[in-house]
Amino acid sequence: MKLRYFSHSSFLITLDTGTKILMDPFLNGNPTSPVSADQISADYILVSHGHGDHLGDTVGIAERCNALCICENELATYLSTKGVRSHAMHIGGTRPFDFGKVKLTQALHSSVTPDKECIGTPTGMILFVQDKIIYHTGDTGLFLDMKLIGELYAVDYLLVPIGDNFTMGIEDAVRAGTFIKPKWVIPMHYNTFDAIKADPKEFKRQVEISGIRCRVLEFGQEIEL
């Protein structure tokens, strides 16, 4: 299984079977993305919330690839009106799919579509794929129930925002790591815009003091999980 980071909060998981799971595909209009949306294919698209820098190119990619979009109920309904296939879930729910399972968690943020429509609630996304557990927190502030998530699930890879201003900054993201205790943590949601400038190497330094291994990915980099 491979994980590729496109920058911001956008990742692509490619399973050994060839199945592709895309998360928060903000590619076109993203000044840090090394690829454009027409270069990426997906079988499934997971979307944490409706903001344009997360919903991003979901509709275009889903239309072209006939991908199934998996997200919170109201956002799934919104995507259905755009003519793409969607599966609605909600916080606390877990659902099996051909590739494994998805569970949605809370995220402390908001959710507004590019059409300026307040829609549903933001989420984090826990993926159970092959023999790995990957927790993409979405856009969120720190919350105490992350401790419970860490107790319930042996998270292998934690994808956590560090850009501050709209989400957790470095210090809170380090604390999130200590709450969840993943095997590895990967920082995301930073340096896309001036408002979320952050130093991932400083995050790595601080979180590794807590005994958590950190992998800082270059934009476009792909790793084996």
N, C-alpha and C positions, 0 to 999 in steps of 0.2 A: 504494500500500500504506500502511496506517495502523497505528500502534502505540498502544495505550491502556494506561495504567498504573493499576491498581486499588489499589495500595499493597502493602506487604510484598513478596512475590516474584511477584505475580500480574499477568500481562500478557495482552492480547488483540491478535493480529495479524489484520487484515482485509485480504485480498488484493483486487486490482482486480476479480477474478471474483466477489467476494462470499464466498469461502471464509473461515471463521473458525477460527483456531488459538488455543486458550486454553492458558495455561501456569500451573501451580501455583495453581489457583483457590480460594484461601482467602478467602471472601467473607462468608458467614454466620458470626457469632461473631468477626469481625475488626473491632475498634473503629475502625479507620481506613478501612475500605472504604466508598466512596460508593454502592455498589450492593449488592443482595442477589442470591443465586444465581438466583432465579427471573426476574431481569431480564436474564440473560445467556444467549445461545445459542452453540453451538460445533459445528463439524463434526469437529474433532480436539481432543484434550486431551493435552498433554504434561505429565508429572509427574516431577519430579526425584528424589523419594524419598517414603517413607511417612509422615513426620511429619504430624500433623493440620493444621499451619499451612501445608502444601504440598499434600498430598493433598486436604485441604479438602472442597469440594463436588463433587469429581470424579464420584462415583457418581450423585448426584442429577441433575446436568447431563447426564451421559452417558446416563442412562436416558431423560430427557425429550427429548433431541435425537438419540438414537441415534448419538452421537459415538463415534469410534474413539479409544481411549486408547493412547498410545504411551509406553512406559517400559521400565525394566529388567526382566529376565525374571521374577524372583520376584514383583515388584510387579504385573506384568501378570497373572500366574497368580492372585494374590490378587484383583485386580479382576474377573477372569473368574468367580471364585466368587461375586461380588456380582451377577452377571448382566449385566455390561456388556461390550461388545466391546473387545478389547484386542489390541495387537500387541507382542510381546516382542522386546526388543533387549538388547544388552549393551555394555559399555565397549569402545570401539574400532570398533564396528560402525557402518556407514552403510547407510541404507535409503531408496530412492526411494518417494515417495507422490505422489498426484495434484497436490499443491501444490508439490512440490520434494523436498528430501532432509533427513533428520535423521541426525546423528551424535551418539553419546553419548561423553562424556569422564568421566574420574574426577572425584570430588569428595571432599575430606577431611572426612567427617562421619559420620553414622550413619543408620539407617533403621528406624523402628519404627512400626507402624500404630496407628491409634486403638484397635485391639483388643489392644494391648500385645504384638504379635507382632513379633519382630525379623525383618526380611524383606529379603533381597537387599542391595544396596549403593547408596549415593547416587550420583547422576550429575550432570554438567552436560549441556547440550543445545546443539548447534550446528545452526542451521537455515539451509538454503540455499533461499531463497524469492525468486522473481522474480530480480532482479539483486543481491540483498543477502545478506550473511552476518551472522546474528545469533547471538551466543554468550551464552546464559543459563547462568551458572556454577553455578546451584543454590546450596545451602548449602555453603560450603567455606572452608577455610583456604587460605593461599597455598601454592602448590607450584611447583617449578622447571620442571616440564614445560609450564607456561603459556607459557614462552619458545618451546618447540617448536610449540605450537598457533599462536602468533603468526607463526612462520616458515612454517608450512604453509598457513595460511589468512589471507587479507586480510580480517580481521573489520571489518565496517562499524559494528556496534553491539555493545558489550560491556555486558551487564547484570550488575552486580557488587554483592555485599552489602557494607555499610559499618557494620552495627550492632554489631560486636564481640561479645564474650561467647560466642556460639554459632558465629560465623563470623569472617571477616576484619573488622577495624576499618578506620578511614580510612587509616592509614599502609600497611597491607598491601594494601588495595584500590588505593591509588595505585601501589604496586609492581607489582601485577597488571596495571595499565594499561600500565606501562612494559615489562613482559614481552610483552604481547599486541599493543600498538601499534594499537589500533582507530582508526577515523576518529572515532568518537564513543563516549563512555562514559556510561552512565546508572546512577546509584546506586539500590540497592533494599535491602530487608530492614532497615529502620530505623524507629524511632519507633512501632512497633506496640504494644510493651510497654515498661515501664520498663527492663528488662534490656538493651534494644537501642536506647537513645536515642543519636542521633548527629546531627550538623549537616551536612546535605548541602551547604550553601553552603561549609563549610570543606573538605569533600572536593573540591568544584569548584575552590576556590582552589588547593589543593595539587596536584591532578592537572593543572591547566592550566599550572602552573609547569613541568611536564614536557613541555609542548607537545602535550597531548592535549585535544581539545575535549570539553567536558562539557555534558550537558543534564540539569538537575534537573527532573523532572516533578512537577507537583502530583498529588495523589491524584484519580484520575478523568480526568486530562488525556489527550487524544489528539493525536498528531502525525503528520504525513506523513513517510514515510521516503524 
